[in-house]
Amino acid sequence: MSVKECTHHKNKKPKLLRKLLSIFLIISFLVLLTFLITWAILQPKKPRFTLQDATIYAFNVSAPILLSSNFQVTIASHNPNSRIGVYYDKLNAFASYKNQQITYFTGIQPVYQGHHDTNVWSPFVFGNNVPVAPYNGAALTQDQSNGAISLLIKINGRVRWRVGRFISGRYHIHVNCPAYIPFGNKQNSAIPGIVVGTGIKYQLSQRCSVNV
C-alpha cells in the first residue's frame, strides 16, 4: 500500500466518526424538539391537592417542651390534565408548626394517577415526645390554651409525568396544606368538630399549594 493510500485510509475513520456523531446529534435534537413542542401543546398542569379533614386523637405539650401528637388527615389529589398522567413514586406526609417538623414521616403508597383521576389518602401522622424549639414551645402552649392552632400538613416526594408512552424523569413535589384546628369546647369555633371514636374530626376542605 502506498503512502497516499495509507493516509487516505487514516483520514477516512475520523470523517466517518464525525458523520455518525452529527447524525446522532441531529436525531437527538429532533426527538427533544418534538417532545418540547408536544409538551407545550399539552400545557401540563400541576396536580391539585385538598386537605379534606383532620381527626385529632392526641395533642399534648409537656415539659421540657416535648410534643406528642397523633392525628389522621384526609388528602385528595386531582390530576387536571386530559392527556398527561402522573406517577407518584415517593410521598411522605408530616405536620409542621411554625417551620418546624413536629411529626415523623408517614409514607404514602406509590400510585399512578390517570387523566382527570382523583386519589384520596388518609395517612396517620404522629410523633412521640418530639422536642420543640423553646420559642415554638411557648407559642404552642399559648395557642393550645386559646383553643386553636395553625398547622401545616406537608407532603414531599417525587413524581413523573407520562405522555403517551413517554415517561419523564423524576421531579420533586412539595405540597403545603394549611390546617386551622380548634381544641377544647370553644362555642365560638368556626370549625365544629365531630366525635369519631376516641378522636374529634374537623371538616376543613382547605386548598393546598403545590410546587413541582
N, C-alpha and C positions, 0 to 999 in steps of 0.2 A: 504493500500500500504506500502510495506516495505521500509526501509531506502535506500536499494540498488536500488530498482526500482525508487524511487523518485530522487535519484542522477543521475541515468541514463537518466531520463526524462529531467532533468535540463541541462545536458550536450549535449543533442540532439539538442536543439534550437540553441546554438552558432555554432555548427557544420553545421547545415542547412544554417544559415545566411552566414557563411564563404564560403560555397559551392556556394550559389546563387551569392555572391559578386564576386567570382572567375569566374563564368560563364559570368557574366556581363562584367567584365574587359577583358576577352578573346574575347568576341563578339565585344566590343568597339575597341579593338586593331586590330582585323581583318578588321573591317569597315574602320578604319583610315588607315591601311596599304594598303587596296585596293584602297582607294581614292588617297593616295600618289603615288602609282605605276601608276594609271591611269593618274594622273596629270603629272608625269614625262614622260610618253609615249607621252602624247598630246603636251608637251612642250609649255605652254601658252606664247603668246607674247603680249606685251603692245599695246594698240591702237595707231595708228599713226595720228597725228594732223598736219594740214597745214593751215597757215594763207593765204587765197587766195587774199583778197583785203581789203582796208580800205577807206571809204568815209568820208572826213572831212567836217563837217558843221560849226563848230566853234572851235576856239582855241585861247583864249585871256588871256594874262597875265596883271594884273592890280595891282596897289598899294593898300594896303601894301602886296605885294606878294600873290595875290589871282589868282587862275586859274579857268577859265570857259571853258569847252570843251564839244563837242558833236560830236560823230562820230559813224559810223556803220561799223562793221567788219564782214567779211565772213570767217567762220572757218569750215573746213571739217575734219571729224573724220572717220578713216577707221579701221575696225576690220580685222587684218591679219590672224586670226585663222580659221581653217577649221572645228573645232569641238567644239569650245568654243564661247558662246555668252556673251555679256556684257550688264548689266543693268546700265544705267546712272541714279542714283537715285536723285542726287542733284548736280547741276553745277552752279557756279557763275562766270561771266566774269567781268573783270575790267582792267583798264590800270594802269601801274606803270612807274614812271620815276626815275631813279637812286635809286631804292629800296624804293621809297615812293609811296603809292597808291594815285592816282590823280583823280579817278572817283569813283562813287558809285558802289555797286554790282548790276549786272543785272542777274536775274535768267534765266536759260535755262530749257525748258520743259523736264521733265524726259522721257526717251525713252529706249526701248530695241533694241540692235544692234545685228543682227544675224550674222552668219558666212560669212565672206568676204563682209559684208554690209558696206555702206558708208552713213553717215549722214552729212548734211550741215546745219549750223546755221548762222543766220545773226542778232545778237543782237546789240542794240544800247547801247553804253557806254557813260556816260556823268557825269558831275559834275558842280555845280554852286558855284562860289566863294569858291573854296576849298583852304584852307590855305596850302602854300608850305613852306618847311623849307628854311630859308634865303640862305644857301649855294646852295640849289637846285634852288631857285628862280633866283639867279644870273646866274647860268648855263643855266637855261631855257630861260631867256631873251636873253642871248648870242646866244644860238642855234637858237632861233626864228629869230634873226636879221641876222644870217648866212644863213638862208633859209632852214634848215633841222633839224630834231630832231629824236633821237633814243628812242623809247618807248618799253615797254614790254606789250603785251596783254596776260593777265593771265586768266587761268580757274582753279578754285579749286572746289573740290567736292568729292563725294563718288561713288564708283562703286561696283558691284557684278559680279561674274563670274558664268556662267551656263554651266555645263557639263551634257548633257542628262537631267535627272530630278533633278539632284543635283544643288543647288544654294548656293554659298559660302556666308560668312559673308561680311560685308561692308569694303572696303578698301579706303583709301584716295588717291585721284589722284591730281597731280599738273602739269599743262601744262604751259609752257613759250614759247611765240611766239615773237621773235624779229621783230620790225617794224621800219624800217628806212623811215621816211616820210618827203619829201621835202615840203617847204612852199614858197609862193610867186611865181614869174615868173622867176625862175632860168633857163636859157637856157642850162646850163651845167648839169642839173639834170639827174641822171642815171635812175630815175623812173618818167617818164612823167605822168601827171595827165590828167584825162578826166572829163570835166564838166558834172555833173549829177544834174539837177535841180538847187538847191542853194548850192550844195556841189561839191567837187572835189574827184573823185575816183582814187586811186592808186592801180595798179595791183602789188601784192607783191610775191605771190607764195613762201612763206617762211616756211620751215620745222620747227616744234616746238619740243622742248624737253619735254619728258613725264616721270614723276616719279610716281610709284604706290607703 
